[in-house]
C-alpha cells in the first residue's frame, strides 16, 4: 500500500513538473530573424549528424585502450559528449520556443527588437553610434547587433527619436540621444 502511494506521489510530482515546465516554455519566446533561426538549425544539424558521431568514435577508441578508471582520453571524450548533448538540448529548446520576426512588420515609432538606432554620444557630440537590437542568440557587437537584454538594449527599448538616455554600464555611465530609428 505504501509503495503504491509513493509511486502515485512521484507520478504526480513528475506531472506537475512537466506541465509547469511546458507552461513556462510557452511564455519564454525567443525572437529571431529568419537568418538567426537558420543559423541555429544549421548548428543543431552539425551537432546531431557530425559532432555526436565523432564524439562517440572518440569514446569507443578510448574504451579500446583498456582500464576506464584511469583513462584520461575516455574522461575527456565523455565530458565532450556531455557538452555536445547539453548544447543540442539547448538548441532544440531555443528552436521550439522561437518566433521568427519579419522586419517588414516592425514599427519604427519607438525602439523595438529588430530596429536599428542612430545615437549621438552626448559626452562626445561628434560620435554617432548605430546599433541593431536583436535577441541574445543573435547578438554580435562586431556587427553592431546588441541584445535587447544588454544594459544598452534595455535602456533603449521603448524610447523614441529625440529622447535622451543614461545607461549604467560596468565602465561608468553612457549618455545618448536617439537620432533615428529604422529597420535595415
C-alpha positions as CSV (number, residue, x, y, z in Angstrom):
1,X,0.0,0.0,0.0
2,X,2.7,2.4,1.0
3,X,4.8,1.7,-2.1
4,X,1.8,2.3,-4.4
5,X,1.2,5.7,-2.6
6,X,4.8,6.6,-3.2
7,X,4.6,5.7,-6.9
8,X,1.4,7.8,-7.3
9,X,3.1,10.7,-5.4
10,X,6.1,10.6,-7.6
11,X,3.9,10.4,-10.7
12,X,2.0,13.5,-9.6
13,X,5.2,15.4,-8.9
14,X,6.5,14.4,-12.4
15,X,3.2,15.5,-14.0
16,X,3.3,18.8,-12.1
17,X,6.9,19.5,-13.2
18,X,6.1,18.6,-16.8
19,X,3.1,21.0,-17.0
20,X,5.0,23.7,-15.1
21,X,8.0,23.4,-17.4
22,X,5.9,23.4,-20.5
23,X,3.8,26.4,-19.5
24,X,7.0,28.3,-18.7
25,X,8.5,27.4,-22.1
26,X,5.3,28.7,-23.8
27,X,5.8,32.1,-22.3
28,X,9.6,32.2,-22.8
29,X,9.5,33.1,-26.5
30,X,12.8,33.7,-28.3
31,X,12.5,36.3,-31.1
32,X,14.8,35.6,-34.1
33,X,15.3,36.8,-37.6
34,X,14.9,34.1,-40.3
35,X,18.7,34.1,-40.7
36,X,19.2,33.7,-37.0
37,X,16.8,30.8,-36.9
38,X,18.5,29.1,-39.8
39,X,21.9,29.5,-38.2
40,X,20.7,27.8,-35.1
41,X,19.1,25.0,-37.2
42,X,22.4,24.5,-39.1
43,X,24.4,24.4,-35.8
44,X,21.9,21.8,-34.5
45,X,22.2,19.7,-37.7
46,X,26.0,19.6,-37.5
47,X,26.0,18.7,-33.8
48,X,23.5,15.9,-34.3
49,X,24.8,14.4,-37.5
50,X,28.6,15.1,-37.3
51,X,29.8,16.1,-33.9
52,X,27.8,13.5,-32.0
53,X,29.2,10.7,-34.2
54,X,32.8,12.0,-33.8
55,X,32.4,12.1,-30.0
56,X,31.1,8.5,-30.0
57,X,34.0,7.4,-32.0
58,X,36.4,9.1,-29.5
59,X,34.6,7.2,-26.7
60,X,34.9,3.9,-28.5
61,X,38.6,4.5,-29.2
62,X,39.3,5.4,-25.6
63,X,37.4,2.3,-24.4
64,X,39.7,0.2,-26.5
65,X,42.7,1.4,-24.5
66,X,41.6,-0.7,-21.6
67,X,41.0,0.3,-17.9
68,X,38.5,3.1,-17.9
69,X,39.1,4.1,-14.3
70,X,42.5,5.8,-15.2
71,X,41.8,6.7,-18.8
72,X,42.1,10.4,-19.3
73,X,41.1,10.1,-23.0
74,X,37.8,8.4,-22.0
75,X,37.1,11.0,-19.4
76,X,37.7,13.8,-21.9
77,X,35.5,12.2,-24.5
78,X,32.7,11.7,-22.0
79,X,32.9,15.3,-21.0
80,X,32.9,16.4,-24.6
81,X,29.8,14.2,-25.1
82,X,28.1,15.9,-22.1
83,X,28.8,19.4,-23.5
84,X,27.6,18.3,-27.0
85,X,24.4,16.8,-25.7
86,X,23.7,19.9,-23.5
87,X,24.2,22.2,-26.5
88,X,21.9,20.0,-28.6
89,X,19.2,20.2,-25.9
90,X,19.7,24.0,-25.6
91,X,19.3,24.5,-29.4
92,X,16.3,22.2,-29.5
93,X,14.6,24.3,-26.8
94,X,15.5,27.6,-28.4
95,X,14.2,26.5,-31.8
96,X,11.0,25.2,-30.2
97,X,10.5,28.5,-28.4
98,X,11.4,30.6,-31.4
99,X,9.2,33.2,-33.1
100,X,10.6,34.4,-36.4
101,X,10.1,38.1,-36.8
102,X,9.6,39.7,-40.2
103,X,11.4,43.0,-40.4
104,X,8.6,44.3,-42.7
105,X,6.2,44.3,-39.7
106,X,8.5,46.1,-37.2
107,X,7.3,49.6,-36.3
108,X,9.8,52.5,-36.1
109,X,7.9,54.9,-33.8
110,X,9.9,53.6,-30.9
111,X,12.9,51.3,-30.4
112,X,11.8,47.6,-30.6
113,X,13.6,44.3,-31.2
114,X,15.0,44.3,-34.8
115,X,15.0,48.1,-35.1
116,X,18.3,49.9,-35.7
117,X,19.0,53.2,-33.9
118,X,21.4,56.0,-34.6
119,X,22.6,57.6,-31.3
120,X,24.6,60.7,-30.6
121,X,27.1,60.3,-27.7
122,X,26.3,63.3,-25.5
123,X,29.7,63.1,-23.9
124,X,31.3,63.4,-27.4
125,X,28.7,65.0,-29.7
126,X,30.8,64.2,-32.8
127,X,30.4,60.5,-32.2
128,X,27.4,58.8,-33.8
129,X,26.8,55.2,-33.0
130,X,24.5,52.8,-34.7
131,X,23.1,49.6,-33.1
132,X,20.6,47.0,-34.2
133,X,18.6,45.4,-31.3
134,X,18.4,41.7,-31.5
135,X,17.8,38.7,-29.3
136,X,20.7,37.4,-27.1
137,X,21.1,34.5,-29.6
138,X,21.9,36.8,-32.5
139,X,23.9,39.5,-30.7
140,X,27.3,40.3,-32.3
141,X,28.9,43.6,-31.2
142,X,31.3,43.5,-34.0
143,X,28.4,43.7,-36.4
144,X,26.7,46.4,-34.3
145,X,24.0,43.9,-33.1
146,X,23.3,44.2,-29.4
147,X,21.0,42.2,-27.3
148,X,17.7,43.7,-26.0
149,X,18.8,42.2,-22.7
150,X,22.1,44.1,-22.5
151,X,22.2,47.3,-20.4
152,X,22.2,49.5,-23.6
153,X,19.4,47.4,-25.2
154,X,17.2,47.5,-22.0
155,X,17.7,51.3,-21.8
156,X,16.8,51.9,-25.4
157,X,13.7,49.7,-25.7
158,X,10.5,51.7,-25.9
159,X,12.3,55.1,-26.4
160,X,11.6,57.4,-29.3
161,X,13.5,59.8,-31.5
162,X,14.8,62.8,-29.6
163,X,14.8,61.1,-26.2
164,X,17.9,61.1,-24.1
165,X,19.0,58.1,-22.2
166,X,21.6,57.5,-19.4
167,X,22.8,53.9,-19.2
168,X,24.8,52.4,-16.3
169,X,27.4,50.1,-17.7
170,X,30.4,48.4,-16.0
171,X,32.8,51.2,-17.2
172,X,30.6,54.0,-15.9
173,X,27.6,55.8,-17.4
174,X,26.8,56.4,-21.1
175,X,24.7,59.3,-22.3
176,X,23.0,59.1,-25.7
177,X,20.3,61.0,-27.7
178,X,18.3,58.9,-30.1
179,X,18.6,60.5,-33.6
180,X,16.9,57.9,-35.8
181,X,15.0,54.6,-35.6
182,X,14.8,52.5,-38.7
183,X,14.7,48.9,-39.9
184,X,17.5,47.6,-42.1
